[in-house]
Amino acid sequence: MREAESRYARICRDPEFASLARGKAALIVPATAFFIFYYFALPVAAGWFPELMQREVWGRVNVAYLFALSQFFMTWGLAFLYVWAAAGWDRREHRLLRKFGADSKE
């Protein structure tokens, strides 16, 4: 157990590990902020700009309905972006673990 703790401490001090952590934060923090902003924009817009949100675009479909529908596509887009980035993070993690003679299952 002591060796695993020591290996973990060495990995944490490695510049490649710090780069990996910064890379994750560079995507996760802005993506989360964007998601929260976009998600709450609908109720805020419906409350403050009801005339705009009630404007019919196609038949009885109004701006509010289209904005609500767009939230699904935005969420899927963010999810695909995260999965793509996470695959790269996983590759970097495995290289880092091999560098220190560790196994990703430890």
C-alpha positions in Angstrom: 0.0 0.0 0.0 2.8 2.4 0.8 4.4 1.9 -2.6 1.1 2.8 -4.3 0.8 6.0 -2.2 4.4 6.9 -3.1 3.8 6.3 -6.8 0.7 8.4 -6.6 2.7 11.3 -5.0 5.3 11.0 -7.8 2.6 11.1 -10.5 1.0 14.2 -8.9 4.3 16.0 -9.1 4.9 15.2 -12.7 4.4 18.2 -15.1 2.5 15.9 -17.5 -0.1 15.2 -14.8 -0.5 18.9 -14.1 -0.9 19.5 -17.8 -3.6 16.8 -18.0 -5.4 18.4 -15.0 -5.3 21.9 -16.6 -6.5 20.5 -19.9 -9.5 18.9 -18.2 -10.3 22.1 -16.3 -10.0 24.1 -19.6 -12.9 22.3 -21.0 -15.0 21.3 -18.0 -15.2 24.8 -16.4 -16.3 26.8 -19.5 -18.6 24.0 -20.7 -20.3 23.9 -17.4 -20.7 27.7 -17.2 -22.0 27.7 -20.8 -24.5 24.9 -20.0 -25.8 26.7 -16.9 -26.1 30.0 -18.7 -27.9 28.4 -21.7 -30.2 26.4 -19.5 -31.4 29.3 -17.4 -31.7 31.7 -20.4 -35.0 30.1 -21.3 -36.9 30.9 -18.1 -35.2 34.3 -17.8 -36.1 35.2 -21.4 -39.7 33.9 -20.9 -40.1 36.1 -17.8 -38.4 39.3 -19.0 -39.1 39.1 -22.8 -42.5 37.4 -23.1 -43.4 39.1 -26.3 -40.2 37.8 -28.0 -40.7 34.3 -26.7 -44.4 34.2 -27.8 -43.6 35.3 -31.3 -44.7 32.6 -33.7 -42.1 31.3 -36.1 -43.8 28.5 -37.9 -47.5 27.9 -37.4 -48.1 27.8 -33.7 -44.5 27.1 -32.9 -43.0 30.0 -31.1 -39.5 31.2 -30.2 -39.8 29.6 -26.7 -40.5 26.2 -28.1 -37.6 26.4 -30.5 -35.3 27.6 -27.7 -36.4 24.7 -25.5 -35.8 22.3 -28.4 -32.4 23.8 -29.0 -31.4 22.9 -25.4 -31.5 19.2 -26.3 -29.1 19.8 -29.2 -26.8 21.9 -27.1 -26.7 19.2 -24.4 -26.0 16.5 -27.0 -23.3 18.7 -28.5 -21.6 19.2 -25.2 -21.8 15.5 -24.4 -20.2 14.5 -27.7 -17.5 17.2 -27.1 -16.8 15.8 -23.7 -16.6 12.2 -24.8 -14.2 13.1 -27.6 -12.0 15.1 -25.2 -12.2 12.4 -22.5 -10.9 9.8 -25.0 -7.7 12.0 -25.4 -7.5 12.4 -21.6 -7.7 8.6 -21.2 -4.8 8.1 -23.7 -2.7 10.6 -21.8 -3.5 9.0 -18.5 -2.5 5.6 -19.7 0.8 6.9 -21.0 1.4 8.7 -17.7 0.7 5.5 -15.7 2.9 3.4 -17.9 5.7 6.0 -17.4 5.5 5.3 -13.7 5.0 1.5 -14.0 1.5 1.7 -12.7 -1.7 0.0 -14.0 -4.9 2.0 -14.6 -6.7 -0.5 -12.4 -4.7 0.3 -9.3 
